[in-house]
Every structure is written in structure tokens, then in C-alpha cells.
Amino acid sequence: MARTGFVYHPDYLKHDMGAGHPESPDRLRAILSHLEESGLLQRLTRIEPAEVQDEWITQIHDVSYLTKLKTKVPANGRVFLDPDTSMSVGSLQAAYLAAGGVLAAADAIMANAVDNAFCAVRPPGHHAERDRAMGFCLLNNVAIAARYLQRRHGLSRVLIVDWDVHHGNGTQHAFYDDPSVLFFSTHQYPCYPGTGPRSEQGEGEAKGLTINIPMLPGQGDEEYREAFERVLIPAADSFRPDFVLISAGFDAHRDDPLASMSLTEEGYADLTSLVAGLARRHCQGRILSCLEGGYHLSALSKSVERHLAALLAG
């Protein structure tokens, strides 16, 4: 059995984009409640987050963008950054704690305090671009973690697996010409944000290290497994990553209201096991998984439970 870390902070609930918004604090409340009821939470090693330092944010985001976020924090109510993304009074602190929690998990894995980790954080991050917030995301947690692992811990090659139902445009753009990062994404297509066709493959020395697998509406466990076995595993075996990051969105679930895919909880467990297998082969099982989407509370909670059980199985 693996030792699986778990990142959570109550201040993640202070990011509030308003009544009826799908990316709500209730997502984390549902996950925590379900994990407690199932008894799984007690099997996890808690990792306490601290706020990320600006020097790590600006490895991915422009200084001017970070300054803009700081100046837009409202004294009350909310301020909109794009039509779908707003900040409340506690949003920026939550974002700093989310990115900081992911870095704390990276440190714990690198120190061999845990074998892998799941970060139950919000706001999510994979849509956040170098210079703008979008798609419910403020700071690109996974991209920041990838660069942190390279520059703080001296790792050479990082694999990012993004199985959120929406394409991780921000993460792709951060590493599009970087041969030290392999970015693999499965996503419903066409769908928001409209990026991620197969033709987007990276550029320069990184040509071929962006791998997009557009999925048709209605596809589910069998099709996702086939994509991972046929494309991801051979690519990862060739790349030989030192560390694996997962942008773990659970919105490709068949019950999710924001998409039209058909993954099940068992499907997410299967994908986790496949990624764990390649991580064992190449990087001592080092996996850091970070919550992205997932908006049906029951489906999200059960999928996270199965994901965590597969991480614990190693």
C-alpha cells in the first residue's frame, strides 16, 4: 500500500463566485463529507498548505497579471475577471493557499514523507493563462508545481496528465515550446475553451510533447482506457518522467451537468491505476494529483474516493 497525502484548507471555502455557480464551496464540502463517511479520510496523511510565494507564481504568470489580481480583490461582494470567473473577498487568499498546498504536497513527496498525494483545492487552475484568469481559474496550480519541481527540486522531466473534460489551455500554453514537460490531455471536443485539437502538438524542440486526444460526446470508460493505453503509456515510456502531475477534473463523469461524456467512478479508478503503473516504472511512483473540475456533487465525491483508493493501492 502507498502512503497518500491529502491537502485541504478550510479557507478554500472562502472563494465564492455566487449562488448557483457550479464551482462552489459545496464541491469540497461534499468531498470531505463523503471521505469521512467512507472511512478513507483517516487513511490519508494530511499535508498542511501555506500560501505560495510570488516568486513561484511568476514562473508561470506575468508579474503584471499578479499585480492586477491583487488590486482587484473586492472589499465586499464580487468582481468579475471574465464572464464565468469572479473573485470574492477571500478568493485570492484561497488561490494562494491552493497553489501553496500543491507545492507543499510536492515537497512531501520529494522528501519521501508520502508516496503520492491528492490536493482537494480550489479555485482550480488549468485554464489560467500567463496573463489572465478564465474558466473558473485564477492561478495555474499544476503548471506552477511543474516549474517548482524543476527549479526547487532539480527534476529534469515532468509529465502532466490532464483528464478534465475541458482542455487545459493554460497548462498547454505554459509549456508549448518546453521539451522538459510532456503535456497529455483528454477532453470533450468541441467544448470550452475551444483549444486542444490533435494538430496542437507543441513547437520547436517540444514538437510532439503536447498530446491532445479530443474525445467525442458520449465516450466513456472503454474509450478513455484505450486512449491512455494506446497513446499516453508509450509516450510516457519514451519520455521517462521524473514526476507525474495530474490535473484531476471529474467532470467527464456521465452525471456531470457541464459536459456530455460517460466516464464512471470505475473509469476514474482505472485511469488512476494506469498512471500509477507508469509512475512506478519511471519515478518511484511519484504522483501529485490536483482537483480541477467536477460539478455533480455525488459523482464528484464518489469519483474522488475511487481515485484516492487507487492511489493508496500504489
Buried (B, 14 or more C-beta within 10 A) or exposed (E): EBBBBBBBBEBBBBBBBEEEBBBBBBBBEBBBBBBEEBEBBEBBEEBEBEBBEBEBBBBBBBEEBBEBBEEBBEEEEBEEBEEBBBBBBBBBBBBBBBBBBBBBBBBBBBEEBBBBBBBBBBBBBBBBBBEBBBBBBBBBBBBBBBBBBBEBBEBEBBBBBBBBBBBBBBBBBBBBBBBBBBBBBBBBBEBBBEBBEEEBBBEEEBEBBBBBBBBEEEBBBEBBBEBBEEBBBEBBEEBBBBBBBBBBBBBBBBBBEBBBBBBBBEBBBBBBBBBBBBBBBBBEBBBBBBBBBBBBBEBBBBBBBBBBBBBBEB
